[in-house]
Amino acid sequence: MHNIRSFFMKADTDHALDVIELMFAEIRLAQNDSYYMGTVQPPLRFADAVKKLNTRFLEHAIGFRLEQGGIIRIDSEFLHTETTEPALRLMYAQGYDGALDEFQLALKYHRQGPSHYDDCLTNCLKALESTLQKIIELRSWEMPGEAKFDNLFAEVKKRKLFPPFLGSHLGELKKFFQIVAIIRNEEGAHGAGAVPNEVPEHLVAYQIHLAGSAIVFLIHCNENFGK
């Protein structure tokens, strides 16, 4: 424990957050050990510990939050509450495990900064694809030969999962996620070739919130399908 504390006190932000994630994973395991819980006074409950951690983050204006076992970056408390958190909770509660893993990975890459923004957006798109794929599986609809966004989206649209007038809007989501490639590979001036550019953080945050709200919408569409 002393070594962990020493490492934590000297660590950079990302490694410090990794330590916190690890310790909270241990708390979750420990609360299922009756012998251990009997030696802790007062008993430490995972949900209470998470609530206290997130309160400390908020009190000190630290832009992170522990959600579903992983620490994620939040740039807007309102948008997080209205999009990211409901998406995580719905995916966890309703068994969208693949989409949940990919969305959590996207949030982790976002936390790690500009060098990982490409990976963040790639996993946002993967989470959307996995959500669509899960809905198709749950409905026993025909799975496209290639389970990519366009094909998956075409199948649920054909089955009228959502009102027709929303089809064009949702269909544009893939273009939003692909814009990162355009930004990073914008052609340099005077024929200098492709020059990598830094993706603006606000664009990445915007696309994360788009993905979260789309996932929430699609899951609710599936819940209410045929009613």
N, CA and C of each residue as an Amber inpcrd file, in Angstrom:
protein
   681
   0.8240000  -1.2000000   0.0000000   0.0000000   0.0000000   0.0000000
   0.8620000   1.2570000   0.0000000   1.9910000   1.2040000   0.7370000
   2.8890000   2.3640000   0.7780000   3.4380000   2.6680000  -0.6190000
   3.7940000   1.6090000  -1.3550000   4.3330000   1.8000000  -2.7050000
   3.2900000   2.4250000  -3.6330000   2.0440000   1.9750000  -3.4990000
   0.9720000   2.5380000  -4.3260000   0.7820000   4.0110000  -4.0030000
   0.7820000   4.3360000  -2.7040000   0.5990000   5.7310000  -2.3000000
   1.7390000   6.6070000  -2.8380000   2.9590000   6.0950000  -2.7640000
   4.1130000   6.8580000  -3.2510000   4.0120000   7.0940000  -4.7540000
   3.6330000   6.0410000  -5.4800000   3.4800000   6.1710000  -6.9340000
   2.3880000   7.1770000  -7.2690000   1.2790000   7.0730000  -6.5460000
   0.1270000   7.9500000  -6.7990000   0.4960000   9.4200000  -6.5980000
   1.2420000   9.7260000  -5.5600000   1.5800000  11.1070000  -5.2420000
   2.5130000  11.7330000  -6.2710000   3.2740000  10.8990000  -6.9850000
   4.2300000  11.4080000  -7.9680000   3.7300000  11.2590000  -9.4050000
   2.6130000  10.5670000  -9.5960000   2.1450000  10.2220000 -10.9420000
   1.5650000  11.4310000 -11.6700000   1.5990000  11.3680000 -13.0150000
   0.9040000  12.3780000 -13.8030000  -0.5970000  12.0940000 -13.7280000
  -1.3890000  12.9800000 -14.3100000  -2.8490000  12.8760000 -14.1590000
  -3.3920000  11.5320000 -14.6330000  -2.9680000  11.1030000 -15.8140000
  -3.5510000   9.8810000 -16.3770000  -3.2010000   8.6610000 -15.5370000
  -1.9480000   8.5580000 -15.0890000  -1.5670000   7.4110000 -14.2630000
  -2.2440000   7.4700000 -12.8900000  -2.4160000   8.6770000 -12.3620000
  -3.1210000   8.8110000 -11.0810000  -4.5650000   8.3230000 -11.2030000
  -5.2090000   8.6620000 -12.3190000  -6.5790000   8.2090000 -12.5380000
  -6.6360000   6.6940000 -12.7170000  -5.6060000   6.1260000 -13.3380000
  -5.5400000   4.6660000 -13.4700000  -5.4820000   4.0030000 -12.0920000
  -4.7130000   4.5930000 -11.1760000  -4.6150000   4.0500000  -9.8200000
  -5.9830000   4.0920000  -9.1350000  -6.6880000   5.2230000  -9.2940000
  -8.0200000   5.3520000  -8.6790000  -8.9650000   4.2890000  -9.2340000
  -8.9410000   4.0870000 -10.5630000  -9.7750000   3.0380000 -11.1740000
  -9.4640000   1.6780000 -10.5650000  -8.1680000   1.3760000 -10.4300000
  -7.7430000   0.0880000  -9.8840000  -8.2150000  -0.0860000  -8.4480000
  -8.0620000   0.9600000  -7.6380000  -8.4660000   0.8610000  -6.2350000
  -9.9760000   0.6750000  -6.1010000 -10.7350000   1.3380000  -6.9650000
 -12.1900000   1.1900000  -6.8750000 -12.6380000  -0.1720000  -7.3910000
 -11.8980000  -0.7370000  -8.3280000 -12.1970000  -2.1120000  -8.7560000
 -11.9830000  -3.0720000  -7.5870000 -10.9580000  -2.8160000  -6.7780000
 -10.6950000  -3.6520000  -5.6000000 -11.7840000  -3.4800000  -4.5450000
 -12.2750000  -2.2560000  -4.3920000 -13.3640000  -2.0190000  -3.4380000
 -14.5960000  -2.8190000  -3.8330000 -14.8870000  -2.8330000  -5.1350000
 -16.0620000  -3.5870000  -5.6240000 -15.9160000  -5.0720000  -5.3080000
 -14.7080000  -5.6100000  -5.4850000 -14.4780000  -7.0220000  -5.1740000
 -14.5380000  -7.2670000  -3.6680000 -13.9600000  -6.3360000  -2.9030000
 -13.8650000  -6.5250000  -1.4580000 -15.2260000  -6.5340000  -0.7830000
 -16.1790000  -5.7810000  -1.3140000 -17.4770000  -5.7110000  -0.6520000
 -18.2450000  -7.0330000  -0.7430000 -17.7730000  -7.9320000  -1.6130000
 -18.3880000  -9.2650000  -1.7010000 -17.6870000 -10.2810000  -0.7980000
 -16.6540000  -9.8270000  -0.0650000 -15.9090000 -10.6950000   0.8390000
 -16.3770000 -10.4070000   2.2650000 -17.1780000 -11.2990000   2.8250000
 -17.7710000 -11.0630000   4.1560000 -16.6970000 -10.9500000   5.2370000
 -15.6160000 -11.7170000   5.0980000 -14.5470000 -11.6400000   6.0980000
 -13.8950000 -10.2620000   6.0820000 -13.5890000  -9.7740000   4.8780000
 -12.9480000  -8.4580000   4.7790000 -13.8780000  -7.3630000   5.2750000
 -15.1310000  -7.4100000   4.8510000 -16.0690000  -6.3600000   5.2390000
 -16.2730000  -6.3320000   6.7590000 -16.1160000  -7.4790000   7.4000000
 -16.2630000  -7.5330000   8.8490000 -15.1250000  -6.8620000   9.5900000
 -13.9960000  -6.6450000   8.8860000 -12.8370000  -6.0110000   9.5330000
 -12.7680000  -4.5190000   9.2620000 -13.6220000  -4.0050000   8.3500000
 -13.5980000  -2.5870000   8.0080000 -14.6390000  -1.8510000   8.8400000
 -14.1930000  -0.8380000   9.5350000 -15.1120000  -0.0370000  10.3500000
 -15.0050000   1.4400000   9.9730000 -16.0920000   2.0570000   9.5100000
 -17.3750000   1.4180000   9.1980000 -17.2680000   0.6470000   7.8860000
 -18.1850000  -0.2820000   7.6110000 -18.1370000  -1.0470000   6.3580000
 -18.1060000  -0.1290000   5.1420000 -17.2490000  -0.4380000   4.1970000
 -17.0890000   0.3960000   3.0090000 -17.9200000  -0.1730000   1.8630000
 -18.8850000   0.5760000   1.4010000 -19.7450000   0.1390000   0.3120000
 -19.3370000   0.8360000  -0.9740000 -19.3060000   0.0570000  -2.0520000
 -18.8170000   0.5780000  -3.3250000 -19.6060000   1.7940000  -3.7800000
 -20.9310000   1.7190000  -3.7340000 -21.7620000   2.8310000  -4.2100000
 -21.4910000   4.1020000  -3.4050000 -21.2910000   3.9510000  -2.0990000
 -20.9990000   5.1150000  -1.2630000 -19.6310000   5.6990000  -1.5940000
 -18.6660000   4.8080000  -1.8370000 -17.3190000   5.2680000  -2.1660000
 -17.3080000   6.0230000  -3.4960000 -18.0570000   5.5180000  -4.4850000
 -18.1430000   6.1870000  -5.7810000 -18.7780000   7.5610000  -5.6320000
 -19.8520000   7.6230000  -4.8600000 -20.5370000   8.9020000  -4.6400000
 -19.6060000   9.9140000  -3.9920000 -18.8360000   9.4570000  -3.0110000
 -17.9090000  10.3630000  -2.3210000 -16.8050000  10.8310000  -3.2730000
 -16.2660000   9.9140000  -4.0810000 -15.2200000  10.2950000  -5.0370000
 -15.7330000  11.3390000  -6.0170000 -16.9030000  11.0900000  -6.6020000
 -17.4450000  12.0290000  -7.5830000 -17.7740000  13.3820000  -6.9560000
 -18.1750000  13.3670000  -5.7030000 -18.4160000  14.6260000  -4.9880000
 -17.1150000  15.4040000  -4.8210000 -16.0260000  14.6950000  -4.4960000
 -14.7210000  15.3500000  -4.3560000 -14.2470000  15.9150000  -5.7000000
 -14.4390000  15.1500000  -6.7620000 -14.0860000  15.6530000  -8.0940000
 -14.8260000  16.9540000  -8.3780000 -16.1160000  16.9530000  -8.0780000
 -16.9550000  18.1150000  -8.3660000 -16.5650000  19.3050000  -7.4900000
 -16.3270000  19.0580000  -6.2100000 -15.9820000  20.1410000  -5.2850000
 -14.7000000  20.8540000  -5.6900000 -13.7690000  20.1080000  -6.2400000
 -12.4680000  20.6800000  -6.6000000 -12.3790000  21.0040000  -8.0950000
 -13.5220000  20.9990000  -8.7690000 -13.5980000  21.3490000 -10.1940000
 -12.6610000  20.5000000 -11.0420000 -12.5690000  19.2190000 -10.6910000
 -11.7740000  18.2730000 -11.4810000 -12.7100000  17.6370000 -12.5020000
 -12.3970000  17.7790000 -13.7570000 -13.3240000  17.3900000 -14.8130000
 -13.3640000  15.9140000 -15.1270000 -13.4800000  15.0850000 -14.0820000
 -13.5730000  13.6410000 -14.2720000 -14.6700000  13.0840000 -13.3710000
 -15.0930000  11.8600000 -13.7070000 -16.1620000  11.2170000 -12.9430000
 -16.0270000   9.7090000 -13.1100000 -16.2990000   8.9650000 -12.0590000
 -16.2820000   7.5110000 -12.1370000 -17.6690000   7.0190000 -12.5080000
 -17.7630000   6.3300000 -13.6390000 -19.0390000   5.8000000 -14.1290000
 -18.8490000   4.3630000 -14.5820000 -19.6600000   3.4520000 -14.0580000
 -19.6260000   2.0390000 -14.4510000 -18.2110000   1.4660000 -14.3840000
 -17.4690000   1.8330000 -13.3420000 -16.1430000   1.2610000 -13.1080000
 -14.9980000   1.9520000 -13.8130000 -15.2820000   2.9550000 -14.6500000
 -14.2130000   3.6490000 -15.3660000 -14.2870000   5.1500000 -15.1610000
 -13.1190000   5.7910000 -15.0800000 -13.0880000   7.2370000 -14.9210000
 -13.1540000   7.8790000 -16.3000000 -14.1060000   8.7800000 -16.4740000
 -14.2870000   9.4510000 -17.7560000 -14.1470000  10.9480000 -17.5750000
 -13.8010000  11.5930000 -18.6560000 -13.6430000  13.0470000 -18.6540000
 -14.9940000  13.6890000 -18.9390000 -15.3440000  14.7310000 -18.1880000
 -16.5860000  15.4560000 -18.4580000 -16.2720000  16.9360000 -18.6090000
 -16.7010000  17.5150000 -19.7130000 -16.4620000  18.9310000 -19.9890000
 -17.7060000  19.7550000 -19.7370000 -18.8550000  19.0840000 -19.6410000
 -20.1080000  19.7700000 -19.3330000 -20.9390000  18.8520000 -18.4570000
 -21.2010000  19.2680000 -17.2340000 -21.9790000  18.4430000 -16.3190000
 -23.3790000  18.1820000 -16.8790000 -23.9580000  19.1910000 -17.5380000
 -25.3000000  19.0270000 -18.0930000 -25.2980000  17.9820000 -19.2110000
 -24.3670000  18.1290000 -20.1630000 -24.3320000  17.1860000 -21.2810000
 -23.9930000  15.7820000 -20.7960000 -23.1070000  15.6930000 -19.8150000
 -22.7790000  14.3780000 -19.2730000 -24.0200000  13.7310000 -18.6630000
 -24.7670000  14.5090000 -17.8870000 -25.9560000  13.9880000 -17.2120000
 -27.0320000  13.5830000 -18.2050000 -27.1480000  14.3500000 -19.3000000
 -28.2400000  14.1290000 -20.2500000 -27.9090000  13.1250000 -21.3450000
 -26.6310000  12.8810000 -21.6290000 -26.2870000  11.9980000 -22.7490000
 -25.3680000  10.8540000 -22.3510000 -24.1810000  11.1640000 -21.8410000
 -23.1850000  10.1220000 -21.5820000 -23.6290000   9.1650000 -20.4900000
 -24.0560000   9.6960000 -19.3560000 -24.4560000   8.8470000 -18.2350000
 -25.6540000   7.9580000 -18.5740000 -26.7350000   8.4980000 -19.1870000
 -27.8480000   7.6100000 -19.5580000 -27.4330000   6.5180000 -20.5420000
 -26.5290000   6.8470000 -21.4720000 -26.0690000   5.8360000 -22.4220000
 -25.3460000   4.7100000 -21.7010000 -24.4510000   5.0480000 -20.7830000
 -23.7250000   4.0310000 -20.0240000 -24.6780000   3.1640000 -19.2080000
 -25.6220000   3.8020000 -18.5460000 -26.5520000   3.0650000 -17.6900000
 -27.4580000   2.1390000 -18.5080000 -27.9600000   2.6440000 -19.6290000
 -28.8380000   1.8250000 -20.4660000 -28.1000000   0.6190000 -21.0450000
 -26.9040000   0.8470000 -21.5620000 -26.1380000  -0.2550000 -22.1420000
 -25.8270000  -1.3160000 -21.0870000 -25.4840000  -0.8670000 -19.8810000
 -25.1590000  -1.8010000 -18.7970000 -26.4120000  -2.5710000 -18.3650000
 -27.5150000  -1.8720000 -18.1660000 -28.7330000  -2.4800000 -17.6420000
 -29.3790000  -3.4490000 -18.6260000 -29.2480000  -3.1650000 -19.9250000
 -29.9750000  -3.9500000 -20.9130000 -29.0920000  -4.9100000 -21.7100000
 -27.8630000  -5.0710000 -21.2800000 -27.0220000  -6.1150000 -21.8700000
 -26.3790000  -5.7780000 -23.1950000 -26.1760000  -4.4910000 -23.4690000
 -25.4620000  -4.0950000 -24.6880000 -23.9630000  -4.0750000 -24.3800000
 -23.4310000  -5.2600000 -24.0690000 -22.0700000  -5.3440000 -23.5310000
 -20.9990000  -4.8730000 -24.5110000 -21.1180000  -5.2740000 -25.7690000
 -20.1240000  -4.8660000 -26.7580000 -20.1060000  -3.3600000 -26.9380000
 -21.2850000  -2.7750000 -27.0670000 -21.3820000  -1.3200000 -27.2320000
 -20.8630000  -0.6050000 -25.9880000 -21.1570000  -1.1440000 -24.8110000
 -20.6980000  -0.5310000 -23.5610000 -19.1730000  -0.5220000 -23.4870000
 -18.5510000  -1.6500000 -23.8270000 -17.0850000  -1.7210000 -23.8010000
 -16.4690000  -0.6970000 -24.7510000 -17.0470000  -0.5730000 -25.9340000
 -16.4920000   0.3450000 -26.9350000 -16.7070000   1.8060000 -26.5530000
 -17.8660000   2.1060000 -25.9810000 -18.1250000   3.4860000 -25.5770000
 -17.2400000   3.8760000 -24.3910000 -17.0480000   2.9550000 -23.4510000
 -16.1460000   3.2220000 -22.3330000 -14.7110000   3.4060000 -22.8220000
 -14.3240000   2.6250000 -23.8270000 -12.9840000   2.7760000 -24.3930000
 -12.8430000   4.1350000 -25.0780000 -13.8920000   4.5620000 -25.7710000
 -13.8740000   5.8860000 -26.3970000 -13.6730000   6.9710000 -25.3470000
 -14.3740000   6.8530000 -24.2190000 -14.2540000   7.8360000 -23.1380000
 -12.8610000   7.8090000 -22.5180000 -12.2770000   6.6320000 -22.4340000
 -10.9150000   6.5160000 -21.9000000  -9.9130000   7.1920000 -22.8390000
 -10.0730000   6.9770000 -24.1560000  -9.1820000   7.6330000 -25.1210000
  -9.3480000   9.1500000 -25.0720000 -10.5760000   9.6060000 -24.8740000
 -10.8200000  11.0460000 -24.7490000 -10.0510000  11.5960000 -23.5520000
 -10.0620000  10.8590000 -22.4670000  -9.3440000  11.2650000 -21.2650000
  -7.8420000  11.3740000 -21.5030000  -7.3230000  10.5360000 -22.3960000
  -5.8780000  10.4790000 -22.6060000  -5.3380000  11.5920000 -23.5000000
  -6.2300000  12.3740000 -24.0950000  -5.7760000  13.5730000 -24.7870000
  -5.6610000  13.4630000 -26.3040000  -5.1550000  14.5350000 -26.9410000
  -5.1770000  14.6830000 -28.4050000  -4.5850000  13.5270000 -29.1980000
  -3.5390000  12.8910000 -28.6980000  -2.9150000  11.8120000 -29.4710000
  -3.8170000  10.5900000 -29.5930000  -4.8990000  10.5600000 -28.8050000
  -5.8110000   9.4020000 -28.8370000  -7.2040000   9.7680000 -29.3450000
  -7.3670000  10.9770000 -29.8580000  -8.7040000  11.3960000 -30.2990000
  -9.2080000  10.5650000 -31.4760000  -8.3170000  10.1790000 -32.3830000
  -8.7350000   9.3120000 -33.4980000  -9.3530000   8.0240000 -32.9660000
  -8.6610000   7.4180000 -31.9910000  -9.1490000   6.1650000 -31.4010000
 -10.4700000   6.3830000 -30.6760000 -10.6120000   7.5410000 -30.0350000
 -11.8560000   7.8710000 -29.3430000 -13.0270000   7.8560000 -30.3200000
 -12.8790000   8.5580000 -31.4370000 -13.9820000   8.6650000 -32.3870000
 -14.2480000   7.3450000 -33.0990000 -13.1820000   6.5760000 -33.3550000
 -13.3560000   5.2520000 -33.9590000 -14.2290000   4.3720000 -33.0660000
 -13.9860000   4.4280000 -31.7580000 -14.7500000   3.5990000 -30.8370000
 -16.1570000   4.1250000 -30.6020000 -16.3630000   5.4420000 -30.7680000
 -17.7260000   5.9700000 -30.7410000 -18.5530000   5.3460000 -31.8570000
 -17.9740000   5.2960000 -33.0480000 -18.6730000   4.7090000 -34.1850000
 -18.8950000   3.2110000 -33.9710000 -17.8850000   2.5260000 -33.4180000
 -18.0320000   1.0990000 -33.1370000 -19.1590000   0.8510000 -32.1400000
 -19.2830000   1.7320000 -31.1310000 -20.3430000   1.5770000 -30.1410000
 -21.7170000   1.7090000 -30.7860000 -21.8340000   2.6470000 -31.7220000
 -23.0940000   2.7900000 -32.4530000 -23.3880000   1.5520000 -33.2880000
 -22.3560000   1.0330000 -33.9540000 -22.5380000  -0.1770000 -34.7640000
 -22.9650000  -1.3580000 -33.8970000 -22.3310000  -1.4930000 -32.7370000
 -22.6660000  -2.6060000 -31.8410000 -24.0800000  -2.4730000 -31.2780000
 -24.5160000  -1.2330000 -31.0500000 -25.8890000  -1.0090000 -30.5860000
 -26.8830000  -1.4660000 -31.6410000 -26.6440000  -1.0660000 -32.8810000
 -27.5180000  -1.4830000 -33.9830000 -27.4950000  -3.0020000 -34.1570000
 -26.3060000  -3.5790000 -34.0560000 -26.1720000  -5.0280000 -34.2230000
 -26.9440000  -5.7710000 -33.1280000 -26.8640000  -5.2870000 -31.8990000
 -27.5660000  -5.9210000 -30.7880000 -29.0770000  -5.8520000 -30.9880000
 -29.5610000  -4.7090000 -31.4620000 -31.0000000  -4.5630000 -31.7140000
 -31.4600000  -5.5570000 -32.7730000 -30.6810000  -5.7030000 -33.8330000
 -31.0150000  -6.6520000 -34.8990000 -31.0440000  -8.0770000 -34.3470000
 -30.0870000  -8.4110000 -33.4890000 -30.0510000  -9.7430000 -32.8780000
 -31.2790000  -9.9640000 -31.9810000 -31.5910000  -8.9560000 -31.1730000
 -32.7380000  -9.0780000 -30.2650000 -34.0560000  -9.2520000 -31.0250000
 -34.1480000  -8.6230000 -32.1880000 -35.3680000  -8.6800000 -32.9880000
 -35.3820000  -9.8470000 -33.9770000 -34.2580000 -10.5790000 -34.0310000
 -34.1210000 -11.7020000 -34.9820000 -34.3220000 -11.2410000 -36.4220000
 -33.8480000 -10.0360000 -36.7150000 -33.8840000  -9.5350000 -38.0760000
 -32.6600000 -10.0400000 -38.8400000 -32.6570000  -9.8150000 -40.1230000
 -31.5560000 -10.3130000 -40.9530000 -30.2940000  -9.4810000 -40.7150000
 -29.2220000 -10.1680000 -40.3200000 -27.9620000  -9.4860000 -40.0730000
 -27.2230000  -9.2880000 -41.3960000 -26.8020000  -8.0620000 -41.6960000
 -26.0630000  -7.8120000 -42.9380000 -24.7830000  -8.6360000 -42.9920000
 -24.3670000  -8.9730000 -44.2020000 -23.1370000  -9.7520000 -44.3650000
 -21.9360000  -9.0440000 -43.7640000 -21.8720000  -7.7320000 -43.9530000
 -20.8090000  -6.9250000 -43.3580000 -21.4610000  -5.9950000 -42.3360000
 -21.1390000  -6.2340000 -41.0480000 -21.8170000  -5.5110000 -39.9700000
 -21.1970000  -4.1310000 -39.7600000 -21.3110000  -3.2940000 -40.7770000
 -20.8340000  -1.9140000 -40.6980000 -22.0210000  -0.9820000 -40.5620000
 -21.7420000   0.2550000 -40.1650000 -22.8080000   1.1940000 -39.8330000
 -23.8440000   1.3160000 -40.9480000 -23.3950000   1.5440000 -42.1710000
 -24.3310000   1.7690000 -43.2760000 -25.2930000   0.5970000 -43.4460000
 -24.7550000  -0.6200000 -43.4170000 -25.5830000  -1.8100000 -43.6120000
 -26.5260000  -2.0540000 -42.4290000 -26.0050000  -1.8890000 -41.2200000
 -26.8200000  -2.0780000 -40.0240000 -27.9330000  -1.0410000 -39.9530000
 -27.5660000   0.1950000 -40.2760000 -28.5400000   1.2790000 -40.2430000
 -29.6390000   1.0540000 -41.2810000 -29.2460000   0.5870000 -42.4680000
 -30.2260000   0.3220000 -43.5250000 -31.2290000  -0.7410000 -43.0890000
 -30.7620000  -1.7500000 -42.3530000 -31.6510000  -2.8300000 -41.9120000
 -32.6770000  -2.3280000 -40.9030000 -32.2460000  -1.5830000 -39.8780000
 -33.2150000  -1.1090000 -38.8760000 -34.1430000  -0.0400000 -39.4570000
 -33.6380000   0.7010000 -40.4300000 -34.4970000   1.6870000 -41.1030000
 -35.5770000   0.9810000 -41.9110000 -35.1780000  -0.0790000 -42.5990000
 -36.1330000  -0.8590000 -43.3860000 -37.2200000  -1.4660000 -42.4970000
 -36.8300000  -1.8400000 -41.2760000 -37.7800000  -2.4560000 -40.3400000
 -38.6170000  -1.4140000 -39.5920000 -38.3690000  -0.1300000 -39.9090000
 -39.1130000   0.9850000 -39.2980000 -38.9380000   1.0290000 -37.7830000
 -37.6620000   0.8890000 -37.3480000 -37.3540000   0.9980000 -35.9280000
 -37.6820000   2.3890000 -35.4020000 -37.5380000   3.3900000 -36.2540000
 -37.8030000   4.7760000 -35.8710000 -38.6080000   5.4460000 -36.9690000
 -39.2470000   6.5710000 -36.6730000 -40.0490000   7.2680000 -37.6880000
 -39.2110000   7.6230000 -38.9150000 -39.7730000   7.4890000 -40.1140000
 -39.0280000   7.7290000 -41.3570000 -38.3510000   9.0930000 -41.4310000
 -38.9900000  10.1370000 -40.8750000 -38.4230000  11.4760000 -41.0030000
 -37.1280000  11.6470000 -40.2090000 -36.8300000  10.6940000 -39.3080000
 -35.5770000  10.7670000 -38.5620000 -34.4400000  10.0450000 -39.2710000
 -34.7500000   9.3130000 -40.3070000 -33.7470000   8.5070000 -40.9920000
 -32.5790000   9.3020000 -41.5360000 -32.8730000  10.4070000 -42.2000000
 -31.7930000  11.1880000 -42.8110000 -30.8760000  11.7860000 -41.7500000
 -31.4650000  12.2200000 -40.6260000 -30.6610000  12.8060000 -39.5540000
 -29.7070000  11.7700000 -38.9680000 -30.2270000  10.5910000 -38.6170000
 -29.3820000   9.5570000 -38.0350000 -28.3530000   9.0430000 -39.0380000
 -28.7400000   9.0380000 -40.3050000 -27.8270000   8.5780000 -41.3360000
 -26.6110000   9.4620000 -41.5000000 -26.6950000  10.7010000 -41.0420000
 -25.5690000  11.6290000 -41.1460000 -24.5490000  11.4120000 -40.0390000
 -24.8780000  10.6150000 -39.0310000 -23.9620000  10.4380000 -37.9070000
 -22.5970000   9.9310000 -38.3450000 -22.5940000   8.9890000 -39.2720000
 -21.3100000   8.4390000 -39.7030000 -20.4200000   9.5320000 -40.2820000
 -21.0110000  10.4720000 -41.0260000 -20.2240000  11.5560000 -41.6140000
 -19.6130000  12.4280000 -40.5250000 -20.3470000  12.6300000 -39.4330000
 -19.7950000  13.4090000 -38.3240000 -18.5490000  12.7350000 -37.7720000
 -18.6100000  11.4170000 -37.6410000 -17.4680000  10.7170000 -37.0590000
 -16.2890000  10.6250000 -38.0270000 -16.5610000  10.6900000 -39.3030000
 -15.4800000  10.6210000 -40.2840000 -14.7770000  11.9490000 -40.4870000
 -15.3500000  13.0210000 -39.9790000 -14.7640000  14.3280000 -40.2090000
 -13.3770000  14.4520000 -39.5900000 -13.0920000  13.6390000 -38.5840000
 -11.7790000  13.6890000 -37.9480000 -10.6700000  13.3640000 -38.9390000
 -10.9490000  12.4320000 -39.8620000  -9.9310000  12.0800000 -40.8500000
  -9.6530000  13.2540000 -41.7770000 -10.6890000  14.0150000 -42.1020000
 -10.5230000  15.1800000 -42.9610000  -9.6640000  16.2260000 -42.2620000
  -9.9300000  16.4360000 -40.9810000  -9.1870000  17.4430000 -40.2210000
  -7.7240000  17.0550000 -40.0880000  -7.4640000  15.7960000 -39.7830000
  -6.0890000  15.3660000 -39.5160000  -5.2630000  15.2270000 -40.7850000
  -5.9110000  15.0800000 -41.9180000  -5.1710000  14.8640000 -43.1540000
  -5.4240000  15.9450000 -44.1860000  -5.7660000  17.1220000 -43.6960000
  -6.0390000  18.2390000 -44.5980000  -4.8000000  18.5350000 -45.4360000
  -5.0150000  18.7360000 -46.7250000  -3.8860000  18.9510000 -47.6240000
  -3.1650000  20.2430000 -47.2890000  -1.8460000  20.1700000 -47.2140000
  -1.0400000  21.3440000 -46.8750000  -1.0260000  22.3670000 -47.9980000
  -0.6380000  23.5680000 -47.6510000  -0.5960000  24.6610000 -48.6340000
   0.5060000  24.4300000 -49.6640000   0.2960000  24.9620000 -50.8560000
   1.2910000  24.9350000 -51.9300000   1.7120000  23.5150000 -52.3040000
   0.7730000  22.5950000 -52.2220000   1.0700000  21.2270000 -52.6420000
   2.0440000  20.5160000 -51.7230000   2.0760000  20.8830000 -50.4490000
   3.0430000  20.2980000 -49.5250000   2.6590000  18.8950000 -49.0760000
   1.4920000  18.4020000 -49.5070000   1.0740000  17.0620000 -49.1270000
   0.2150000  17.0610000 -47.8870000  -0.0830000  15.8450000 -47.4000000
  -0.9510000  15.7140000 -46.2390000  -0.2130000  16.1160000 -44.9760000
  -0.7860000  17.0110000 -44.2180000  -0.1740000  17.4960000 -42.9790000
  -1.0980000  17.1720000 -41.8120000  -0.6480000  16.3380000 -40.8650000
  -1.5070000  16.0240000 -39.7230000  -1.8490000  17.2840000 -38.9370000
  -3.1060000  17.4300000 -38.5790000  -3.5590000  18.5620000 -37.7980000
  -4.1490000  18.0600000 -36.4900000  -4.0940000  18.8940000 -35.4730000
  -4.6620000  18.5180000 -34.1860000  -6.1790000  18.6470000 -34.2400000
  -6.8660000  17.6010000 -33.8210000  -8.3230000  17.6140000 -33.7980000
  -8.7770000  18.4570000 -32.6120000  -9.6340000  19.4480000 -32.8160000
 -10.0940000  20.2810000 -31.6920000 -10.8290000  19.4440000 -30.6460000
 -10.5010000  19.6760000 -29.3940000 -11.1150000  18.9030000 -28.3130000
 -12.6190000  19.0890000 -28.2740000 -13.0860000  20.3140000 -28.5670000
 -14.5240000  20.5520000 -28.4970000 -15.2730000  19.7480000 -29.5590000
 -14.6010000  19.4640000 -30.6970000 -15.2230000  18.6320000 -31.7280000
 -15.3410000  17.1910000 -31.2420000 -14.3040000  16.7170000 -30.5770000
 -14.3280000  15.3510000 -30.0440000 -15.4240000  15.2170000 -28.9830000
 -15.4930000  16.1900000 -28.0620000 -16.5240000  16.1560000 -27.0240000
 -17.9190000  16.1780000 -27.6420000 -18.0800000  16.9870000 -28.6840000
 -19.3670000  17.0870000 -29.3780000 -19.7730000  15.7380000 -29.9530000
 -18.8280000  15.0400000 -30.5600000 -19.1540000  13.7690000 -31.1870000
 -19.4120000  12.6760000 -30.1510000 -18.7420000  12.7490000 -29.0050000
 -19.0400000  11.8030000 -27.9230000 -20.4890000  11.9740000 -27.4690000
 -20.9020000  13.2210000 -27.2900000 -22.2720000  13.4790000 -26.8500000
 -23.2830000  13.0750000 -27.9320000 -22.9290000  13.2710000 -29.1990000
 -23.7910000  12.8100000 -30.2910000 -23.9650000  11.2920000 -30.2240000
 -22.8570000  10.5880000 -30.0200000 -22.9180000   9.1310000 -29.9510000
 -23.7670000   8.6880000 -28.7750000 -23.5530000   9.3100000 -27.6110000
 -24.3280000   8.9370000 -26.4300000 -25.8090000   9.1510000 -26.6210000
 -26.1830000  10.3110000 -27.1640000 -27.6100000  10.5970000 -27.3550000
 -28.2130000   9.6700000 -28.4070000 -27.4520000   9.3310000 -29.4490000
 -27.9560000   8.4130000 -30.4820000 -28.1670000   7.0140000 -29.9190000
 -27.2410000   6.5590000 -29.0710000 -27.3660000   5.2380000 -28.4630000
 -28.6020000   5.1780000 -27.5580000 -28.7920000   6.2140000 -26.7530000
 -29.9840000   6.2760000 -25.8940000 -31.2540000   6.2270000 -26.7360000
 -31.2710000   7.0110000 -27.8160000 -32.4420000   7.0540000 -28.6920000
 -32.7220000   5.6850000 -29.3030000 -31.6850000   5.0220000 -29.8250000
 -31.8780000   3.7340000 -30.4860000 -32.3650000   2.6670000 -29.5050000
 -31.8080000   2.6480000 -28.3040000 -32.2430000   1.6580000 -27.3130000
 -33.7050000   1.8910000 -26.9300000 -34.0780000   3.1490000 -26.7570000
 -35.4820000   3.4470000 -26.4350000 -36.4060000   3.1190000 -27.6120000
 -35.9190000   3.3360000 -28.8390000 -36.7160000   2.9380000 -30.0150000
 -36.9820000   1.4430000 -29.9860000 -35.9750000   0.6610000 -29.6220000
 -36.1540000  -0.7720000 -29.5630000 -37.1230000  -1.1680000 -28.4530000
 -37.0290000  -0.4580000 -27.3040000 -37.9400000  -0.7380000 -26.1920000
 -39.3980000  -0.5230000 -26.5900000 -39.6380000   0.4960000 -27.4070000
 -40.9990000   0.8840000 -27.7430000 -41.4550000   0.3800000 -29.1070000
 -40.6440000  -0.4230000 -29.7550000 -40.9670000  -0.8940000 -31.0900000
 -42.2290000  -1.7740000 -31.0460000 -43.1750000  -1.4600000 -31.8950000
 -44.3940000  -2.2590000 -31.9970000 -45.4460000  -1.9420000 -30.9690000
 -45.1830000  -0.9770000 -30.0780000 -46.1830000  -0.6530000 -29.0410000
 -47.2210000   0.3180000 -29.5890000
